[in-house]
Structures are given as C-alpha cells and as structure tokens.
Amino acid sequence: MFSKKVLKNKSNSLKYIHKITKSMEMISISKYKILCKKLKINNIYNNFIINLIKEKIDLSYIDHFYINKINNFIINNINLLYIVITTDQGLCGNINYLLFNKLLIRINKKNNSNLFLLLIGKKSISFVNTLKENKIKFILLEKICSIHFFLKEIHFYIKMINSFLEKNNKTKVYIVSNDIKKKIFFSPKIKKILPLNSINKSKEKILNYEFEYDLYKSNLVNIIFYKYIHSILFNRVLTNMVVEYFTRILIMKNASINTDNLFKKLNILYNKLRQFNITREITELVSNL
C-alpha cells in the first residue's frame, strides 16, 4: 500500500504531465493547420508543373540529363539515388520506422545497384546505423540535420543533385517520404522522380497553344526542369511535416487522456487511503474511551 505522500507526489507529477501533453497537442494542431494551408496551395503549383512537362512538352526533342531517351536502362550496375525525408523530432509514432523498413526492403531487392543517399531530417541518422548493421554498401551524398535548414537552402541542394546527375547519367532518383492517403491515413511512399521518360506525344496536343514561343530553348527548358525538381522536393517535405504533426496530435491527445484517467484513479485511491486513516484514528479514539 502506498503512503499518502507518495500518492500525492504521483498525482502532482501527473498534473504536470497532463499540462505538457495538452500544450504540445495544441501547438501541434496550430502548426498542422498552417502546414495544411501551405500544402494545399503547393499541391496546385506542383500539379501544374508536372502536367506542363507531361502534356505540353515533347521530351524526345530535348537533350537533357533529366531525360531518359530509353525507357529502361539496359545496364547491370545502375545508380540509385534515394532522397530520404524524415522528421527532426520524436513523439510522432512509428512513421520513421515504417519509412526505413520499406526502404530497407527495397534496397535489399536491388542489391546489385550502386546506392547513393541524400538524407533530410535528424532522425535519418538511425537509418544510416541500420544500413551499417546490415552491411549494406552506400555512398552518403549529404546528411541534412534540419528540415527547416533544407527548405532555406533548397536551391543549393538542387544544384548539388544536378551536378551529381550530370556526372552520373545512368541514375534513377527516388524520393522516400510519408504520404497522405486520406485525411486520417498515411503510409510511406517511394516515388521515382527522375529520369523523365521521353514519350512521343501527338503534335496536335503539343502544338495546341493559344500563343507561340520556342519551348525548346535551353534556358527555358532548364528553368522548367528546375521548377519541377524544386516543386516536388518542397511538396514532399511539406507532406511529410503534415503527417508528422498529425501523428503527434493523436499521440499527445492519447497521452493527455491516459494521464487524466490515471490521475482520477490515483485521486480515488488517495481519498480511500485518507478515509481509511481517518476511520482508523476514530476507532482508536473510541477504543481508548
């Protein structure tokens, strides 16, 4: 049986824990709403850029390292670049674990390829340790500790990716991040973003513009491709952050509910113990009369 002092200390500590979890839940809700608004706007822009490249540009006429003239690389040792987006902080469930697990299965299937990694987020360090434990050979291009730092310096990292792709033409680029299936569901997703396959489009579809301009000038193509990689990276990072804060809301909500229930149980136990002590003292007094 606990003493009254121990129960009182435990109930007081649960009060503080409940305040912390509730405040973290409210902070996560506010950040989640802000990120959802940003993501909604970014989705429109991202879809516009992707549709522009898919529907309005005939990639077969363009010579660029983003474009694969042959739909599939017919080589054994292909380069695979995975851009892995994780979280900066914990208390967001097992979203990073599920992401790492899916990527590890994917890497083990393609063990004959040269593996390159670009890691974004502080929690990606554990994935590097997992690869070392499994004795998987890889080359780490960059390990970016903070997602917010990546968003500020995104232009620098796009230049780094472009310089790498120029030197290594036969490279497939994948983005690994958490994606939103529905409003209350999410799952890890591995999406190929480069190279773009050169598919011959009908001339009527391509040349059906309200105004004419030379689309295949090198500067214009470079700008469009830069916007493409920038919009996808930015969109994936925002989506991953939305999933992070959504899961943190659920976890902090459950934690606050559990602490509140535990506090009520301890409070009942404390009152029972206090009543028991009062009854015992009364009986002792009565017996001494």
Disulfide bonds with the S-S distance in Angstrom:
none
